[in-house]
Amino acid sequence: MSTSQKSEKKAHICPPSTAIHPSDRWESLFVYSFICKFTNLRHKIEGLESPMDLENALLEKEPNSILSQLLVHFITNLKPQTRNLSMDQISATVASVLSEYFKSSERTIFWDEERKANLDPFEGLEGGFFATNWDFKLKILRQLVELQLSHAPEVKGTIDRAWGVVHNKHKKNQTTAVPLDPTDPKSQESLQILPIGQDYQRKRYWISDDSPRVYVSTNPWKITATFRTISSTREEYVATIEDLKRSTPPEKGQKRTKLELAHLALITALEGRIEAIDAEIGRVQRVRKKIEQRRLLYAQAEVRQTRTRRQTQKPDYVYNNDMDSEDDGADEYSYQEEGDPDEEYDQQPLNGTTAPRRGRGKAGPSIVVPRRSGRTSAVNGNGKRESSSDSWLWRGERRSSRLGGPDLPLDVEPSRKRARTEESMTSSHSNEIPPPNNHGVSHGIRVKTAGAAALKPTEIALEQIAGKKKSKFWVYAVEPMPGAPPPAPLDPPLTADEPASSNGNGHKVNGNGHYASRSPRTNGQSDAGIYDKSLEGSLSPMNSA
């Protein structure tokens, strides 16, 4: 019995690259070509206009907008609902999304043959994605591109349309896809990365866009294949064409070999791109010039000081009243030096001449008084404006002579009015008519004689009655029984230093102009008490003195 052991096939492992710059790695061409063919980020991301811009972004060890926006777009294609895509959180988001794919059995560039599993490159990484070297960043970008080609629905749909792949052919509503035009940017010919040609030494020449960047490699199907950049500028591009022309093998027979024909076709293809390269270089220069101008404006805006609206000179509005003159300065705006805000009023004519009214008729010689605002005068420490020193002498009103008012002498002070007081109202020296007296006295109580609260002729006022409380806000109006004599209150004696006088109603008042208080007799029982049980009272509001 013979035993046979199945030999495991070894994986295709490429030797590690010895490149010291991203331009000498084929992954740079792979990632940039994906950006150009499957996305519109080259015209959307500011600063990403050529393969050199991507390589410079990889060399930086700090967060930059180019790599950050690339990562955001790649992650969104794989996980449309992903959040936390800001520049300070994108590194953790990339690690989280990739860890999900690394847990599957799908082999990635981080596959370990011994463990038979994918290794997480972010495990134990300090500083995040942007703090790593350019080799690590390039590998992560390559892995994200490969995952999009395999799992992103939008990218897979673009590939299926270009190659004419139709899913679910057994369904009736599915029709055969029409091949796209080769000039279409989403066609099969445009999406493929093919060399532009090869020389007689079987070296392949690669390009990615209309830039002067040219890559050269040996047979890409061999493990020992090499890859490097030979041109990045227009001068290097022209020099490459000249080198190819010098290395063209001489014609030995009537018919050239396939390698010689391919060499000549490469030279022709490279020369045909010079015009497009010139146009692309001009476009990139214009775009970078705009970016530089925008950054300069941002820098100037940061150091620019804000200007206030306060003016050192206040505007003076001058209106010329001579409307028919040819050189009139009507409604002319001019600046004048600041002066005293009250100076304009001191310059007005005080000798009886006034400025004429505005009109279209011929006017004689007139004095043009400028209208100036006095709101810009100085203010005190408390925020209030300081008044003039002679403002307490001036009691008149300032009026414009242009309004057609009467000519009044401005130096005459108007008459002062005397303040109306109680003494001035009762004084015999006052020329004013005193107000009518609507109050009277009933049983020593001052009550109203007019209005809704006035006593009737048959009623008398009492301060308090039986069963009712006394208040200083009202009195009781009672009506005596028919046939009962009304009480006759007596006047209290007056002191010697308080002479009594009589007012117009026959009542006595004291020296202060107030009514003298009165009290009923005390003959065992007050007069008010006699009528307590026989009087019917009603409340009546009163205005106590």
Steps between C-alpha positions, in 0.01 A plus 500: 500500500653816387440824675491823308518832666341795338752777454370844578554762237703795611345839460630757257724711722677798351836596640500814714550819310818705539336827394580805706230722351130439421562578134696176462214279624237357270237551774522875440399451136229254608338733756524813285355323195204382708442861612502621139288224349239423767460829686498874433723585795782632281292808419321506834782480754694824519868440420462156341581570133778252416669184629769718657241661729394160633860400561576823687194443720626150584837640609344735757479372857213718607132513404436654161185566300592281200541171689217583736249553219623190317443288809155651553397416143639146513334424834169645380509271195547196722272608790258774393359542852836554666532798734795670670669600175667818623875542459572432867285181504553355153800293611295310760216459250731346239637256758147400605377442142807299398484284812160370385645382167812356667282269710375321190681224313568724201872543447632852510847645471531450877443122481722287722581151366587355837187618681280457195334830578526868429702711737368835615764759410346759736545279806750667732543795264575828673420837351238380252506474124657838421799448731622191313748487212401524135534123445229421758267768360547370146416144607182613676390695193569201278298273728206743502506514119499120470208474744303755298561306176359191670227629733396858416164485314564813296845389386380148420211641299739712293713194424198288409371760255842538338545123449135436413426281799127442556382342822191277517488420130210261553268790573301638210550864589880465483636593159846469352722796579605716208878543474620849580692715257880467544524877551261483793689556831306208651568259215713189526787657306504807728481312830787262427855590599707403199852609405525762229767288333826314539845542359718244324628383844144401601474777761146626552421874518202607711305825528200591717376835366610791283780596737866449393533215752626178334575169674709218363498137610615158396263208443228551769414128499834402648586514868827675425327788316631848568312829496630858499424853380696652211311825436315756716549827311470608139878520462542146628221385271670645191833357614339155525380523140849598384652206684259265331586642160871459562452142615295401194668197337616558144310345218682190379257363246197590304270407788536591865425266784201532731713642781645765270155594375373522858794727584417737214129497595593597856695801376208608284252462788714702738550779248126521439440583866715814513213734407271350763778520757548871433128564546496301824802687637328832427181388671686383809688830522174698488342283767801530730510875448140527616575284802798719588292816468229352721753405767652848482157656556443273798836601646424868450158461658656357815736794551261770379373730773135586505422864436245690703228718356595796715626795294749761605309761299127535492321566170364848435193523280481837320189599310523796264178697481586668168338236279528687166869574511713294267776435751273422788613243751160368595504177691878499490671268740821628655715437802580771749709504810327430827410799708267612771154350436338824619711716271251471217235667707733780602566572133132552416405859424376680810444840341160421361604336173391145443586244241245485216285201430594240243333567170548525130458875480784748490625571845715782620825468685454242769707347772553127460496340842635144492296239679732312726433219739600550861472138606875445480572736788708377787340293773573489868620204694143394578412480129299824491585793279642810658275805476629847423602729785225756425220247446338599832452855368327389179138411533379547145461244222728474202307515178626493144446816300451293184160380623347846449424571865449850641803715567540501876782667688720228638649707781166557680428252773139379513293572809523253783180337623429484866457154647144420599476425872223499756608834635518656155151375423352672809729802488341832413806595290435223248328611183383152415143385568493253790354158432144436619462363855300178494533425874288599799472429875219302656511450879869571509574253218625614165295345222445557131225738389500396136523173310363152563630495860334834597256504794133559439340801662315271741810304607767565755849344531608299803836335558356199681162348576395212719607163368727652235873552520674830459738567215696790368405412145123544522217655703143398559226706333184478714157653455321615823148390580228741394426753773822443697718812539847458349793525740680830511869441551699768670828639383796413724679789661790638307835580648636850513779433249259339258260766376191388324383629170201435288503362152255570226256233624469643851718231661794580723852414396824522694807689404630226276195515278354172644158458660494509875395175663171489688365265766142451631388589848553260786183532713504147626440368148624619169262646243594225263396241755151643524434410138686172487190289528274725295719569200542287194857525370655437165866494410627790295864529382676819595832663428655574837720803524 
